[in-house]
Amino acid sequence: MASAGPAISILTPSYNAGDYLVDAVRSALEQMRADDELLIQDAGSTDGSIERIAAEFAAYPQLKIVSEPDDGQADALNRALRRAGNPVMGWLNADDLLHPGALDAVRRAWELHPEVKVVFGSWYILAADGTLLRHKVPTTFEPMSLLWRPTVFSGAIFAKTDAVREVGGFDAGLYFVMDGDLWMRLAQLRSAVQIPETLAGFRWYTGSKTGGMDAALLREGMVYRRRYAVGLRGKALSYVAFVGDCLWFLAVPLRKASWYSNWRLRRSARTRPEPAGRG
């Protein structure tokens, strides 16, 4: 039986996402209540993906599609945020997945903690073909931790819609780190709870924004840290974190190697989740 917790609006920016969008939409709609909504904010896709989901999921009134020009992913998210009509919102990229049962897990958390602004959980990383690479567990949702590295995946964090609006929504001037920037502002509210459930799957591949990480991401990460670094400790941490990002960048080929992912999976003491929406 579905939880009696709050209705949820899922924001999905999209542009020429192809088959990935179908999987993402299915993973969300198949666990939605009648009062939930999946807000597709499309930038004018030309690959037929929008027409395909409109036809394939025509029986789901929760699916609400707007296709119009935008100024990038953050602007698309702000447009979807303005459309959101439910008290809780989540963000699902067009090439990612919601884990089965994620929405009910989030609702149960708000039934237990109705006062909190943010609920977050674990996620898994997938290759482009859906192969499970590894499972990720967040550390904390504290400003100093997020200054070091945004440790929560966008698909595995849900927030009160009004709280997101009150802190200013998504910074449309950012291309790579609009997620960490928003998490930092929400973290400053000191009103978050972590749940043990796995909530989402992140698809990591060369054509994705993070999978194709380049020097522009490193530069923007430093802009983000300078914005929120407070005091000598914060500024020192921001520079140390920048060095860590550079090392992370150099290690991307290693992190994508199958043997490395297999090693990480073997080391994990957690039960491997079964990714949703593959096919």
N, C-alpha and C positions, 0 to 999 in steps of 0.2 A: 504494500500500500504506500502510495506517495506521501511524503512528509507534508504536514500542515504549515510549514514555514512559509517565508515570503515568496512572492512571485519574482521571477528573475528575467532581466533583459540581457541578452547576449549580443555584443557588438562585434561585427565581422567586417573589416575592411577587405576589399577584394579588387583584384585587377588581373585578368587573364590567368586565373589559378587552375584552370583545366580540371582534371579528375580529382585533384586534391580538394577542390571546393565541394565536390559531391560527397566525399568522405567526411569532410568537416561538418557539412550541413546535416548529414545523416546522424553523425555521432551526437549532435545536439538535439535534433528534433525527436529522435527515438526515446529520449528521456524527459521530454518537456511535458508539463501540465498544460491544461487549456489556457491558463492565464499567463503563461510565460510567452516570451517573444524572442525571435531570432532576427536581428536587424542587420541585413546585408547592406553595406554601403559600398556600392560598386563605382569604380571610376570610369566606366564606359568600356567594359571588356569587349574585345572583338573575337574571342576564341570560342564563342557559343556557350561558355560555362553558365552564364546567367540564364539564358533560355533553357538550358538543360535542367538546372535545379528548379526553375519555375514550373516546368512540365513534370519532372519526376516527383516533386514534393507538393503538387497542387492540392493534395488532400489535407495539408497542414496549414491551418489559418495562422499559426504562430510565425510562419515565414513571411517576413515583410521586406521587400526588395526596393531599394532606391538606386537608380543608376544615373549618375551625373558627374561632370568634371569636378575634380578636387585638387588641392594643392599638396597632396602626399598623404601618407598613412596617418599621421597625427591629425591632419585636417579631416580626413574621412572618419576617424574615431570621434572627433568632436561633433561632426554632423550626426553620427549615429547616437551619440550621447544626448544630443538635443531631442532626438526622437524617442528616447527611452521613456517608457511609462510605468515601469515597475520600481519598487523600492530598493532592489538589489541589482547590480550590473556585473557582468563578466565580459572578458575580452577573449575572443577566439579568432586567431588568424586563419586565413582561408586555406592554409596548408597544414594546420594543426588539428588536433582531435580533443574532444571531451571524453574522459574515461567513463565507462558505464557506471551509473549510480552517482556521478559527481554532483549533480544538482540536488539530489536528495540529501547527500552528505552535507552540503553547504546549508541547506534549509534546517537540518537537524542542529547544526552548530548555532544558527541564529535562534532556534527555539530555546537552546540552553543558555545562550549569551545574547539576549536581544539588544543589549546596550552597545555592543561593539560595532565599529565602523568597517572592519576588514576581517575576512576569513581567508586563510591560505593553507595549502597542503602540498603534497608531493606530486611529482610528475615523472615521465619517462622520456627518453630521447630515442627517436626513430631515424633510420636511414631513409632515403628517398623512396625505396621500395617497401617500406613498412617494417624492415628488420629491426628488432629491438636491440638497441645499443647499450643502454644502461638506465638505471633508475636513480632519480635524484630526490634528495630530501632537503628541504630548506633548513637554514640554521635559525636565524632570528629575523624579526621585522623591526629592527631598531635603526635609528638614523646612522649611528657610527658604523654598524655592520654594513649597511647599504652603501655608505661612502666608500668602503673598501671594495665591495663588489655587489651589485644587485643580485641577491641570492634567491629570488622568487621568480618563477616563470610566469609570464603574463596570463597563460591559460589556466594557471593553478591558483589565481588570486581573485577573490570576489569582494566587492565593496558596496557600501550603501551609496546609491546613486546620488543622493543629495550631498554626501560628503565629497564625492569626486567633483561635483559641480562647485562646491564651496571652496575647494582648494585650487580651482582654476582649470580643471580638465587637463587635456593633453597640450603640451607645448608644441605648437605647429612649426616652430623654428628648429626643432630637432628631428633628425632623420633616423638615427640609430638608437638613441638612449631615451626616447620619450617615455619608455616604460620605467626605467630606473628613476627618472626625474619625477614622475607621478608617484612612484612608491615612496620616494623620499618625503614628499609633501604629506602623503597619507600617514607615513610613519611618525611624523611630528605630532600627529593627533594622539599618539600613545593609546590606541584603541584597536588592538588586533588580537586574534586568537588563531593558533595553529591547530589543525586537525590531522589525524594520522592517515586519513584516506588519500589515495592517489586520485588526482582530479583531472589530469590532462596529459596529452602527449605532444611533444615538440619535435617537428620534423627538421632534421639538420642535414643540409645538402648544399652543394656548391652554388646552386642557383638561388638559395635563400639569402636573406639579408645578413644573418649572422654566419651562415655557412660560408659565405663569400667574403668574410671579414677582411678589411684592408686598413690602410693607414688612416682613412677618414674616420673609421670607428674609434681608433685610438685617440685621435684629436678630439672628437666629440666627447669621449669619456672623460678627458681631462677638463673640458669645459664644464661638464656636469659636476665634477668633483670640486672645482674651484667655486662653483656657485654655492655649494653647501658646506664647504670646509669652514669650520669655526675654530678659532684659536690655533695655537702652535701645533697642538696634537693633531687636529683635523687637517691642517695644511701639510704636515709631515706625512700623515697617512695617505693623503691624496697623491703625493708624489711616489710613495712606495707602491701604491696600488697601480699607478701608471706603469711603473717598471714591471709589475706583475702582469699587466695587460700585454705589454710587449713580449714577455716570455710566453704568455698564452698564445699570442699570435704566431710566434715561431714554432710552437708545439702543435698547431692545428693539424699538420699531416699525420703526426703521431696519434692524436686524439681521434682521427678518422680511420685509423688502421683497424682492420677486423680483429687482429690478435689482441690489440689493446682493449677494445670493447669487450671481447670475450673474457679477458683477464679481470676487467672491472666487474662484469656480471658474476663471475665465480667468487669474487671477493665479497659481494653483497650478501649480507645476512638476511635481507628482506625477501619476502616472496615476490617473485617476478609478476607484475601485472600483465594481463592479457590485453594488448592494445585493441582499441575499438576501431571500427570503420575500415579495416583493411579489406581489399578485394578489388 
